Amino acid sequence: MATQHQQQRYRVIERIAAGGMAEVFRAESAGLEGFKKTVAIKRVLPSLSEKKQFINMFLDEARLSAHLGHSNCVQVFDIGKGDNAYFIVMEYVDGADLKAIMESLKSRGQIMPVEEACLIAVRMCEGLAYAHELKDDKGRPLNIVHRDMSPPNILITRYGEVKIADFGLAKANSQLEESQPGIIKGKFGYLSPEAAQGRDVDSRTDIYAVGIMLWEMLAGQRLFYGATDLETVRLVQRSEVPDIRTINPNVPPNLAAVLARTLTLHPETRYQTARALGEDLNRVLFSLSRAVSSFDIAKIVTAAQTEITFAKNRKAMRQSIIGTMIDEALIEFTSLDAGGASPSGPGGSVSLTSNSIVGKVPSAPEQVDWGSSLSLPKPEPEAARLPLSAELGNLSALEDEKHHSHHAAETGGRKTATTVALAAVAALALGLGAAYLAGLIPH
């Protein structure tokens, strides 16, 4: 068994998400006789590998997730360390998160249908009930509380399966990193009132978060969203929830009643278990006039995936057009040296193509093999990363990250030739920007 584990390799295909503390890759695990399986690999950024707090939280997630074996929870297969970076190998979810799905619907002027929203909430409750009630091998309750139930952590496959991800903030008896009292953890707009006040939380804080997400799916807008993080926290603390039927009259009274009980200010008057909430939501589903299943959810996910893919391809094409034109212009400028000599020296023209970026994450068809040491691609320099708005401790709220590419090239020759080339590139960049705004370059 040990030999087989040592021979296991992970081949990176592409990076699919990046955040302030971790990044996620799509990869393949290779086994005997040509066996391959697509997996997701999440690793802590090497710059944080020396920080005990972050590493302990990361190990908490891995060890806790290893206990979870439910269809509505993302499964974890392996954990390791390579190139001074810890990583987790987990189930790859081919689909989109709930945040992206709701944004896709909003961009088309739509909101989630009542039936689909209700079924998604039922599936969340099924996964939470499993985690909340889970016991160890000796029959002792693990007392798992997710504490970061939010749209980015609800993954939905293209087949309509709903899966809860990121137990990195989970509070459980098995934690390595002790929770500090009074510290707010989680995304501010999806906290429970007691969490927003820095009080101790239990499974009812997850139930409140499910209520927030269900309300937002039915309303097509955020429930608690202030101009600043502090204002958002204060809104959560007050827990003033508008009646969903004043926003969406299609919501039946029995669903509105369930939602109101889920979003009460005091935990004592809330649903006490995810199981009880799920059972009531299931009764609402059976009372609705239209039957709904995972097939219906899948249609919504597929539409969102198509829109996301189109947006990425359009952005890549736009960057490729501008980058190619600049590269071609630079090649021309570096050859315009009096006397016919290349200002960059014997090597010819200066290369500022995307291939010269240090630390560029490989994408198909370029691939990297990860062995037992997991030789990961080096991350981009810190100066190339834009700060993200992820809250402290959230290891997989991986928002889309914009990167600035810092191209480097050797320069030589006479100062006048270099100055002319730089001025020409600047002029070209300004011209391309004007052309893009004028619509001459495809948006």
Secondary structure, DSSP 4 states (H G I P E B T S, - for coil): -HHHHHH-EEEEEEEEEE-SSEEEEEEEEE-GGG-EEEEEEEEE-GGGTT-HHHHHHHHHHHHHHTT---TTB--EEEEEEETTEEEEEEE---EEEHHHHHHHHHHTT----HHHHHHHHHHHHHHHHHHHH-B-TTS-B---B-----GGGEEEETTS-EEE---TT-B-TT-SSPPPTT---S-GGG--HHHHTT----HHHHHHHHHHHHHHHHHTS-SS--SSHHHHHHHHHHT----HHHH-TTS-HHHHHHHHHHT-SSGGGS-S-HHHHHHHHHHHHHHSSS---HHHHHHHHHHHHHHHHHHHHHHHHHHHHHHHHHHHHHHHHHT--GGG--TT-TT-S---SGGG-TTPPP-TTS-EEE-TT--PPPPPPGGGBPP--PPTT-SS------B---------S-HHHHHHHHHHHHHHHHHHHHHHHTTSS--
